[in-house]
Amino acid sequence: MYGAYWCPHCSHQKELFGNEAWSLIPYVECSTKGFYYDSSKVEKVKDKIDGFPTWHFPKNGRVRNGKKEQWVSGEMPLERIVVLSGFKGDFDLALEGRDAAPFSSGSCS
């Protein structure tokens, strides 16, 4: 996920995952004032980032929606991230709680 420390949508996405699951998500800080900001990572993909958070779903050998990879901006429910990522593990939709984001929700610019 590409995000910014000041973005409330990014913070909410992190909270939905919880600490253990979030530790498995590759995160790129895009704000120059953010901890772990790395301009070399951001500059390569800045034209694909429409807002924060932006999720990158690499090809992993599969074609989804006619594309080998997808870049999706905006806060999303975990269920959609599971589908887009091709995650095959156990997933309990009840973990998301009542305040889950709709199919796709806001983003910060």
N, CA and C of each residue as an Amber inpcrd file, in Angstrom:
protein
   327
   0.8390000  -1.1580000   0.0000000   0.0000000   0.0000000   0.0000000
   0.8870000   1.2250000   0.0000000   0.5230000   2.2050000  -0.7940000
   1.1980000   3.4880000  -0.8310000   0.3250000   4.4660000  -0.0510000
   0.9100000   5.1360000   0.9250000   0.1130000   6.0030000   1.7630000
   0.9080000   7.1560000   2.3340000   0.2390000   7.9250000   3.1730000
   0.8520000   9.0660000   3.8420000   0.4650000   9.0280000   5.3160000
   1.4080000   9.3490000   6.1590000   1.1690000   9.2660000   7.6010000
   0.0100000  10.1450000   8.0570000  -0.2620000  11.2270000   7.3440000
  -1.2980000  12.1820000   7.7460000  -2.6860000  11.8310000   7.1950000
  -2.7890000  10.7890000   6.4020000  -4.0400000  10.4280000   5.7310000
  -4.9210000   9.5630000   6.6460000  -6.1330000  10.0380000   6.9870000
  -7.0140000   9.2430000   7.8490000  -7.4830000   7.9480000   7.1920000
  -7.6000000   7.9230000   5.8620000  -8.0180000   6.7040000   5.1650000
  -6.9240000   5.6390000   5.2610000  -5.6750000   6.0600000   5.1730000
  -4.5570000   5.1210000   5.3280000  -4.5390000   4.5490000   6.7420000
  -4.7420000   5.4150000   7.7180000  -4.7600000   4.9590000   9.1150000
  -5.8770000   3.9430000   9.3440000  -7.0340000   4.2040000   8.7530000
  -8.1590000   3.2820000   8.9280000  -7.8710000   1.9390000   8.2700000
  -7.2400000   1.9480000   7.0950000  -6.8980000   0.6810000   6.4330000
  -5.9640000  -0.1280000   7.3200000  -4.9670000   0.5270000   7.9110000
  -4.0280000  -0.1640000   8.8000000  -4.7620000  -0.7650000   9.9940000
  -5.6940000  -0.0090000  10.5580000  -6.4540000  -0.4930000  11.7120000
  -7.2870000  -1.7200000  11.3590000  -7.8740000  -1.7340000  10.1630000
  -8.6920000  -2.8800000   9.7560000  -7.8760000  -4.1680000   9.7190000
  -6.6180000  -4.0720000   9.3410000  -5.7650000  -5.2580000   9.2640000
  -5.3360000  -5.7380000  10.6410000  -5.0980000  -4.8250000  11.5480000
  -4.5280000  -5.2040000  12.8350000  -3.0180000  -5.3480000  12.7010000
  -2.3210000  -5.3390000  13.8200000  -0.8530000  -5.3340000  13.8010000
  -0.2400000  -6.5440000  13.1160000  -0.7430000  -7.7200000  13.4390000
  -0.1310000  -8.9450000  12.8930000  -0.2810000  -9.0100000  11.3770000
  -1.4850000  -8.8110000  10.8850000  -1.7130000  -8.8690000   9.4370000
  -1.0340000  -7.6920000   8.7290000  -1.0600000  -6.5030000   9.3560000
  -0.4540000  -5.3380000   8.7220000   1.0510000  -5.5250000   8.5320000
   1.6870000  -6.2660000   9.4130000   3.1350000  -6.4920000   9.3000000
   3.4990000  -7.2510000   8.0260000   2.5180000  -7.8780000   7.3840000
   2.7540000  -8.6270000   6.1510000   2.5110000  -7.7830000   4.8930000
   1.9720000  -6.5730000   5.0600000   1.6350000  -5.7200000   3.9220000
   2.8200000  -4.8330000   3.5750000   3.2610000  -4.8570000   2.3240000
   4.3330000  -3.9290000   1.9360000   3.7760000  -2.5040000   1.9150000
   4.3800000  -1.6150000   2.6870000   3.9050000  -0.2340000   2.7990000
   4.9990000   0.7180000   2.3340000   4.6060000   1.7020000   1.5170000
   5.5290000   2.7380000   1.0540000   4.9890000   4.0850000   1.5190000
   5.7590000   4.7720000   2.3360000   5.4000000   6.1130000   2.8080000
   5.6870000   7.1180000   1.6930000   4.6720000   7.8900000   1.3360000
   4.7880000   8.8140000   0.2020000   4.9570000  10.2760000   0.6130000
   4.7980000  10.5790000   1.8760000   4.9690000  11.9570000   2.3420000
   6.4370000  12.2010000   2.6700000   6.9730000  13.2960000   2.1430000
   8.3920000  13.5950000   2.3700000   8.7110000  13.7720000   3.8480000
   7.7170000  14.1020000   4.6620000   7.9410000  14.2800000   6.0970000
   7.6900000  12.9950000   6.8830000   7.2650000  11.9540000   6.2070000
   6.9490000  10.6980000   6.8780000   8.1750000   9.8750000   7.2020000
   8.0680000   9.1090000   8.2830000   9.1290000   8.1960000   8.6830000
   9.2490000   7.1100000   7.6160000  10.4170000   6.7470000   7.2300000
  10.6990000   5.7410000   6.1970000  10.4050000   6.2200000   4.7760000
  10.2240000   7.5260000   4.5620000  10.0300000   8.0270000   3.1970000
  11.2640000   7.6790000   2.3750000  11.0360000   7.1430000   1.1820000
  12.1260000   6.7780000   0.2710000  11.7480000   7.2820000  -1.1110000
  12.3500000   8.3750000  -1.5220000  11.9870000   9.0000000  -2.7970000
  12.1780000   8.0590000  -3.9790000  13.1380000   7.1520000  -3.9110000
  13.3700000   6.2460000  -5.0470000  12.1770000   5.3120000  -5.2650000
  11.5090000   4.9190000  -4.1890000  10.3250000   4.0530000  -4.3240000
   9.1210000   4.8370000  -4.8440000   8.9920000   6.0700000  -4.4150000
   7.8320000   6.8790000  -4.7880000   7.9590000   7.3970000  -6.2200000
   9.1260000   7.8610000  -6.5890000   9.3270000   8.4470000  -7.9270000
   9.0230000   7.4560000  -9.0500000   9.3190000   6.1930000  -8.8410000
   9.0880000   5.1710000  -9.8700000   7.6160000   4.9990000 -10.2250000
   6.7240000   5.2650000  -9.2680000   5.3060000   4.9520000  -9.4620000
   4.3770000   6.1490000  -9.2570000   4.9240000   7.3410000  -9.1240000
   4.0930000   8.4980000  -8.7700000   2.9670000   8.7550000  -9.7710000
   3.1430000   8.3740000 -11.0250000   2.0830000   8.5740000 -12.0260000
   0.9240000   7.5920000 -11.8490000   1.1000000   6.5680000 -11.0360000
   0.0400000   5.5790000 -10.7970000  -0.7460000   5.8650000  -9.5110000
  -0.2900000   6.8360000  -8.7340000  -0.9190000   7.1540000  -7.4550000
  -1.8620000   8.3380000  -7.6320000  -3.1740000   8.0650000  -7.5160000
  -4.1900000   9.1120000  -7.6630000  -4.5580000   9.7440000  -6.3270000
  -4.2780000   9.0730000  -5.2490000  -4.6180000   9.5340000  -3.9030000
  -4.1670000   8.4730000  -2.9290000  -4.4070000   8.7230000  -1.6610000
  -3.9780000   7.7770000  -0.6340000  -5.1930000   7.2250000   0.0970000
  -5.1910000   5.9690000   0.4130000  -4.1820000   4.9810000   0.0570000
  -4.3120000   4.5440000  -1.4050000  -3.2160000   4.0860000  -1.9570000
  -3.2190000   3.4420000  -3.2660000  -2.6650000   2.0430000  -3.0690000
  -3.4130000   1.0890000  -3.5520000  -3.0190000  -0.3110000  -3.4490000
  -2.4660000  -0.7770000  -4.7870000  -1.3700000  -1.5170000  -4.7260000
  -0.7940000  -2.1250000  -5.9250000  -0.9630000  -3.6310000  -5.8080000
  -1.6700000  -4.1840000  -6.7820000  -1.8620000  -5.6280000  -6.8300000
  -1.0540000  -6.1500000  -8.0110000   0.1520000  -6.6730000  -7.7410000
   1.0100000  -7.1420000  -8.8320000   0.4470000  -8.3690000  -9.5250000
   1.0140000  -8.6710000 -10.6550000   0.4700000  -9.7240000 -11.5140000
   0.4920000 -11.1120000 -10.8970000   1.5400000 -11.4850000 -10.2140000
   1.6300000 -12.8260000  -9.5970000   1.2340000 -13.9300000 -10.5790000
   1.5100000 -13.7170000 -11.8540000   1.2230000 -14.7440000 -12.8450000
  -0.2160000 -14.8420000 -13.2900000  -1.1120000 -14.0080000 -12.7360000
  -2.5310000 -14.0820000 -13.0920000  -2.9680000 -12.8110000 -13.8030000
  -3.9980000 -12.9370000 -14.5840000  -4.5990000 -11.7720000 -15.2350000
  -5.9350000 -11.5130000 -14.5630000  -6.1380000 -10.2830000 -14.0940000
  -7.4030000  -9.9010000 -13.4540000  -8.0030000  -8.7490000 -14.2460000
  -9.2520000  -8.8720000 -14.5940000  -9.9540000  -7.8190000 -15.3300000
  -9.1900000  -7.4000000 -16.5840000  -8.5610000  -8.3650000 -17.2400000
  -7.8300000  -8.0920000 -18.4680000  -6.4830000  -7.4290000 -18.2510000
  -6.0450000  -7.2680000 -17.0190000  -4.7740000  -6.6110000 -16.7150000
  -3.8960000  -7.5460000 -15.8950000  -2.5960000  -7.3870000 -16.0730000
  -1.6770000  -8.2080000 -15.3010000  -1.3730000  -7.6020000 -13.9360000
  -1.7030000  -6.3610000 -13.7470000  -1.5510000  -5.7330000 -12.4470000
  -2.5930000  -4.6300000 -12.3200000  -2.8760000  -4.2430000 -11.0840000
  -3.8590000  -3.1890000 -10.8590000  -3.3410000  -2.2080000  -9.8280000
  -3.6810000  -0.9450000 -10.0320000  -3.4270000   0.1240000  -9.0750000
  -4.7860000   0.6870000  -8.7160000  -5.1550000   0.6310000  -7.4410000
  -6.4770000   1.0680000  -7.0080000  -6.3050000   2.0710000  -5.8680000
  -6.8610000   3.2690000  -6.0630000  -6.7840000   4.3050000  -5.0320000
  -8.0790000   4.3650000  -4.2440000  -7.9560000   4.6440000  -2.9680000
  -9.1120000   4.8010000  -2.1030000  -9.1720000   3.7160000  -1.0450000
  -9.8270000   4.0630000   0.0400000 -10.0230000   3.1110000   1.1270000
 -10.9860000   2.0280000   0.6740000 -10.6640000   0.7790000   0.9820000
 -11.4890000  -0.3480000   0.5550000 -11.7670000  -1.2730000   1.7330000
 -12.8810000  -1.9880000   1.6840000 -13.1230000  -3.0040000   2.7150000
 -12.1540000  -4.1730000   2.5130000 -11.8800000  -4.8750000   3.5900000
 -10.9640000  -6.0120000   3.5090000 -11.4260000  -7.0460000   2.4860000
 -12.7220000  -7.2340000   2.3810000 -13.2500000  -8.2260000   1.4390000
 -12.8010000  -7.9190000   0.0130000 -12.8090000  -6.6590000  -0.3780000
 -12.3770000  -6.2970000  -1.7380000 -10.8720000  -6.4950000  -1.8970000
 -10.1020000  -6.1800000  -0.8650000  -8.6510000  -6.3790000  -0.9280000
  -8.3360000  -7.8590000  -1.0660000  -9.0920000  -8.7030000  -0.3630000
  -8.9170000 -10.1560000  -0.4710000  -9.1200000 -10.6000000  -1.9200000
 -10.1840000 -10.1280000  -2.5520000 -10.4840000 -10.5160000  -3.9350000
  -9.4110000 -10.0060000  -4.8900000  -9.0690000  -8.7220000  -4.8020000
  -8.0970000  -8.1420000  -5.7280000  -6.7010000  -8.7250000  -5.5760000
  -6.3620000  -9.1040000  -4.3480000  -5.0230000  -9.6400000  -4.1050000
  -4.9070000 -11.1190000  -4.4520000  -6.0390000 -11.8020000  -4.5630000
  -5.9970000 -13.2370000  -4.8200000  -5.6620000 -14.0400000  -3.5690000
  -5.8460000 -13.4520000  -2.4020000  -5.5520000 -14.1190000  -1.1360000
  -6.3380000 -15.4200000  -1.0360000  -5.6520000 -16.4980000  -0.6560000
  -6.2920000 -17.8150000  -0.5900000  -6.4240000 -18.3510000   0.8340000
  -5.9710000 -17.6050000   1.8130000  -6.0480000 -18.0670000   3.1940000
  -7.4380000 -17.8940000   3.7740000  -7.5580000 -18.1990000   5.0530000
  -8.8270000 -18.0230000   5.7470000  -9.0860000 -16.5420000   5.9710000
 -10.3210000 -16.1420000   5.7850000 -10.7140000 -14.7590000   6.0090000
 -12.1100000 -14.7370000   6.5880000 -12.2510000 -14.1040000   7.7380000
 -13.5390000 -14.0020000   8.4050000 -14.0710000 -12.5890000   8.2090000
 -15.1090000 -12.4560000   7.4070000 -15.6920000 -11.1550000   7.0890000
 -16.1510000 -10.4200000   8.3480000 -16.5110000 -11.1500000   9.3870000
 -16.9740000 -10.5400000  10.6330000 -15.8730000  -9.7310000  11.3200000
 -14.6210000  -9.9960000  10.9880000 -13.5170000  -9.2600000  11.5990000
 -13.5330000  -7.7830000  11.2410000 -14.1620000  -7.4650000  10.1280000
 -14.1430000  -6.0840000   9.6480000 -15.0010000  -5.1540000  10.4990000
 -15.9910000  -5.6750000  11.1370000 -16.8090000  -4.8560000  12.0230000
 -17.8640000  -4.0470000  11.2910000 -18.6050000  -3.2780000  12.0640000
 -19.7250000  -2.5120000  11.5170000 -19.3040000  -1.2910000  10.7260000
 -18.1370000  -0.7250000  11.0280000 -17.7420000   0.5140000  10.3650000
 -16.8770000   0.2790000   9.1370000 -17.1140000  -0.8290000   8.4530000
 -16.3560000  -1.1340000   7.2370000 -16.6550000  -0.1230000   6.1600000
 -15.6440000   0.1550000   5.3660000 -15.8130000   1.0890000   4.2470000
 -16.7000000   0.4510000   3.1880000 -17.4170000   1.2470000   2.4120000
 -18.1790000   0.6820000   1.3120000 -17.2280000   0.0870000   0.2660000
 -17.7560000  -0.3490000  -0.8630000 -16.9620000  -1.0070000  -1.9060000
 -15.6450000  -0.2550000  -2.1450000 -15.7050000   1.0250000  -2.2600000
 -14.5240000   1.8690000  -2.3180000 -14.9240000   3.1990000  -1.7350000
 -14.0540000   3.7720000  -0.9870000 -14.4200000   4.9630000  -0.2580000
 -13.4050000   6.0510000  -0.5300000 -13.3270000   7.0030000   0.3430000
 -12.5150000   8.1930000   0.1250000 -11.0300000   7.9430000   0.0310000
 -10.3720000   8.9670000  -0.4490000  -8.9170000   8.9740000  -0.4800000
  -8.4480000  10.4040000  -0.2680000  -7.1900000  10.5440000   0.1070000
  -6.5830000  11.8580000   0.3140000  -5.6900000  12.1710000  -0.8750000
  -5.6210000  13.4210000  -1.2340000  -4.7500000  13.8320000  -2.3460000
  -3.5260000  14.5390000  -1.8260000
